[in-house]
Amino acid sequence: VTKFKTPANFKSLLDKQMVGPSTEILAESDFPEQSFKPKVQMPFKRVPGQNPRKVEVERRRRLYLTFDIAELLASKGIDSNQLMPRHYDPDNMPPIEETKDSVFPIYLPLKVFDNDEFDCRTPEEWISLGLEPGSSDRKPVPGKALLPTDDVLGHEDPKSQDLIYKWIDVGVLDYDKETELYLVHKTDEKGLVRDEEGRPILNGGLTPEG
């Protein structure tokens, strides 16, 4: 009996055995896997002639990933930067020839047009997607929010004429029933939701110290 000897170039031999791309998710993420799955109104028991539930979920997930809210609004002629009402400035009013529609600025907040009749999930259900089985920590839920590109001025004066608003990838941390507002945090360049010290933000940002 001889002892098995590992070749010196064992790692290079393994690298050469790579047949093709892996289906394993290698990218690091602060979002739970189930938070990307769409809600499907289908029975768990497959009916003959009908697609399995898992297949339908995966098809819709891939379909929804192809949608971009900024592009969808732009296709309807809507400028996302104009959705946020700004301070009225009579000294810098554009001429009617430039605006084409109206000389008056947008003054109604988006909340006036908010409608949740066709929402597939309640706010509580959206937030609960951050809970992974077997874990007591609630992770953020992926989403997009219309936020100012300048964080400092955006906090000081959200209706400033100097701000530019864009749809930005965020992690939804919490929901306030009284104000009906979501607490969100911008993702970093790697798509992670981290605090100033680089730690994942869990449980809506609530620390053990309160």
Disulfide bonds with the S-S distance in Angstrom:
none
